[in-house]
Amino acid sequence: MGLLSGLFGVGGGFLMTPLLIMLGIPATIAAASDSNQIVAASASGCYAHFREGNVDLKMGLLMLVSGLVGGTVGVRLIQVLRGLGEANFVITVVYVVMLGGIGSYMFFESLSGLRRRTYARAVGRSRPSIYRRIVEALPLKMHFPRSKVTISAVMPILLGLLVGVLAAIMGVGGGFIMVPVMIYLLRMPMHVVVGTSLFQVLFTCVNVTVLQASMNHTVDFLLALLLLAGSVVGAQIGVRLGKRLHGEQLKILMAVVVLLVMAKMLLGLLVEPAALLDYKGEL
Amino acid sequence: MRARTARMAVLLVAAGLLPGLAARVADPPGPLLVDPSRVRVGFFFNGATLSVSARIPDGYQAVVRLSSGAERLELKEKGRVGGVLWMSVGDVVFDEAPVLYQLLTTAPLDTLAPAVLLDEWKLGYAAVIVPADGAATRMLPELVKLKERGGLYVDHEGGLRVSRDGDGVRVDGRFVLPASVRPGEYAVDLIGFSAERPFRLGSTTVVVERVGTVRMMWSLAMEHGLFYGSTAVVVALVTGLLTGLLFQSKRHGAH
């Protein structure tokens, strides 16, 4: 998981949490303890990327603040869904849809980049897309020197809010959603995306860990210690490995990982479970 | 005539009492031994094996039962919706279901005594699980499946090995506690069977308790959650940053 953190700028929760559940850890404890582990891995990776100049603090702070607001909304939404008894199903469906959509788009887009063919029209050679025209019409334009993009501040704020809601529903740091959002919607370069995403994930998981420990008592610190012992070292390796890979190669690797996790979760929805009863509150 | 009737009456009463007296005075059972009787849940706890041994009267069958108190259990029922997706389709409630229930027997339970006696003596899953309604009754086998998968419910036919030595008849067996066993007190009961009638032959308790670091962490997490969470975050941050410092690259500049 640390390797994924340093390589792709994700916390790894979208992989680690399902893996921990498969090992028999109760889902609520898996998600909360993994948040604690992600703090260490993302701090390790974020520091390394910061030293390399790959963290856009201005962009990161904007998305972080809106992400925290979105996370609060997402937690409230989960409470409503739990009251209706369908939280687990909705969470799984959101995972499948998000992972499937993001993974597929990243995979084919990166594949075309690697093969030097384009499915979409090249920028500047034809009329801007509807999305680009909407974005360019938005107010509050800001220049982000580290990312070398000029874009309305409304975009990172809105996207941060959306990511926060999704991250709260899915119980993850939000990195695997944040990275494609930054690449495709904010047009940030890949290596700055990784560091900036880790910055946002770090603070999101600090927030989640403290809230889960104080409100739900679901953080298993001993479990988190074991996980972080391996992940912090893996994060450093991931940063160094990422430097050797082209941006498109990184994207396609991440796309493959995301699609594999999606397939696993989809199987859980389609295949008859071993027992037709389950404990409440479990994923 | 009256004396003869009286003698007959005495003989009949004695005949009724004798089987019970025979069970009590002939081959008195030895103490029920469970080792270990205290299970310590520490940092490296990965479940525990409890060895059980006892002496039983000659000719008896036996059951050793390890059980916890019962609790109300609310579960989610899974069903297929639209012929495609498996999702929660409703709640299932059991008014009473033990957290842990394991049996070791010398022979299949249904051969030891009639069902009504097994029920009275709380032997068998159906005797200890109380469904709240018809839906729960229908899903009782699924509850057993769920608990058996977790190692919490076990019905081990033939799990008690019978042997004979100079002191009489002895039974031995093993209970396996899963790593997820809940701390608390568990009752261990030895029940003997003769002529399809059950007799309590011995009881003891097993205590499962958290110790050391695990106990300290548990107390902190439950009683001082904010402090515990903040400490966990600080430790994680320091660990992450220290690792970053240790691995810091000598290169400079952005990519």
Chai-1 contact restraints between the chains, C-beta under 6 A:
chainA,res_idxA,chainB,res_idxB,connection_type,confidence,min_distance_angstrom,max_distance_angstrom,comment,restraint_id
A,N36,B,A232,contact,1.0,0.0,6.0,A-B,restraint_1
A,N36,B,A236,contact,1.0,0.0,6.0,A-B,restraint_2
A,V39,B,V233,contact,1.0,0.0,6.0,A-B,restraint_3
A,V39,B,A236,contact,1.0,0.0,6.0,A-B,restraint_4
A,A40,B,A236,contact,1.0,0.0,6.0,A-B,restraint_5
A,A40,B,T239,contact,1.0,0.0,6.0,A-B,restraint_6
A,A40,B,G240,contact,1.0,0.0,6.0,A-B,restraint_7
A,A43,B,L237,contact,1.0,0.0,6.0,A-B,restraint_8
A,A43,B,G240,contact,1.0,0.0,6.0,A-B,restraint_9
A,A43,B,L241,contact,1.0,0.0,6.0,A-B,restraint_10
A,S44,B,G240,contact,1.0,0.0,6.0,A-B,restraint_11
A,S44,B,T243,contact,1.0,0.0,6.0,A-B,restraint_12
A,S44,B,G244,contact,1.0,0.0,6.0,A-B,restraint_13
A,Y47,B,L241,contact,1.0,0.0,6.0,A-B,restraint_14
A,Y47,B,G244,contact,1.0,0.0,6.0,A-B,restraint_15
A,A48,B,G244,contact,1.0,0.0,6.0,A-B,restraint_16
A,G53,B,G253,contact,1.0,0.0,6.0,A-B,restraint_17
A,G53,B,A254,contact,1.0,0.0,6.0,A-B,restraint_18
A,N54,B,A254,contact,1.0,0.0,6.0,A-B,restraint_19
A,F89,B,M87,contact,1.0,0.0,6.0,A-B,restraint_20
A,F89,B,S88,contact,1.0,0.0,6.0,A-B,restraint_21
A,H191,B,H255,contact,1.0,0.0,6.0,A-B,restraint_22
A,V206,B,V233,contact,1.0,0.0,6.0,A-B,restraint_23
A,T209,B,G229,contact,1.0,0.0,6.0,A-B,restraint_24
A,T209,B,V233,contact,1.0,0.0,6.0,A-B,restraint_25
A,V210,B,G229,contact,1.0,0.0,6.0,A-B,restraint_26
A,V210,B,S230,contact,1.0,0.0,6.0,A-B,restraint_27
A,A213,B,G225,contact,1.0,0.0,6.0,A-B,restraint_28
A,A213,B,Y228,contact,1.0,0.0,6.0,A-B,restraint_29
A,A213,B,G229,contact,1.0,0.0,6.0,A-B,restraint_30
A,S214,B,G225,contact,1.0,0.0,6.0,A-B,restraint_31
A,S214,B,L226,contact,1.0,0.0,6.0,A-B,restraint_32
A,S214,B,G229,contact,1.0,0.0,6.0,A-B,restraint_33
A,H217,B,A221,contact,1.0,0.0,6.0,A-B,restraint_34
A,H217,B,M222,contact,1.0,0.0,6.0,A-B,restraint_35
A,H217,B,G225,contact,1.0,0.0,6.0,A-B,restraint_36
A,V219,B,G229,contact,1.0,0.0,6.0,A-B,restraint_37
A,V219,B,A232,contact,1.0,0.0,6.0,A-B,restraint_38
A,F221,B,M217,contact,1.0,0.0,6.0,A-B,restraint_39
A,F221,B,A232,contact,1.0,0.0,6.0,A-B,restraint_40
A,L228,B,A236,contact,1.0,0.0,6.0,A-B,restraint_41
A,L228,B,T239,contact,1.0,0.0,6.0,A-B,restraint_42
A,V232,B,T239,contact,1.0,0.0,6.0,A-B,restraint_43
A,V232,B,G240,contact,1.0,0.0,6.0,A-B,restraint_44
A,V232,B,T243,contact,1.0,0.0,6.0,A-B,restraint_45
A,Q236,B,F247,contact,1.0,0.0,6.0,A-B,restraint_46
A,L269,B,L85,contact,1.0,0.0,6.0,A-B,restraint_47
A,L269,B,W86,contact,1.0,0.0,6.0,A-B,restraint_48
A,P273,B,K78,contact,1.0,0.0,6.0,A-B,restraint_49
A,A275,B,E142,contact,1.0,0.0,6.0,A-B,restraint_50
A,A275,B,K145,contact,1.0,0.0,6.0,A-B,restraint_51
A,A275,B,L146,contact,1.0,0.0,6.0,A-B,restraint_52
A,L276,B,K78,contact,1.0,0.0,6.0,A-B,restraint_53
A,L276,B,E142,contact,1.0,0.0,6.0,A-B,restraint_54
A,L277,B,L75,contact,1.0,0.0,6.0,A-B,restraint_55
A,L277,B,M139,contact,1.0,0.0,6.0,A-B,restraint_56
A,L277,B,E142,contact,1.0,0.0,6.0,A-B,restraint_57
A,L277,B,L143,contact,1.0,0.0,6.0,A-B,restraint_58
A,L277,B,L146,contact,1.0,0.0,6.0,A-B,restraint_59
A,D278,B,K76,contact,1.0,0.0,6.0,A-B,restraint_60
A,K280,B,E74,contact,1.0,0.0,6.0,A-B,restraint_61
A,K280,B,K76,contact,1.0,0.0,6.0,A-B,restraint_62
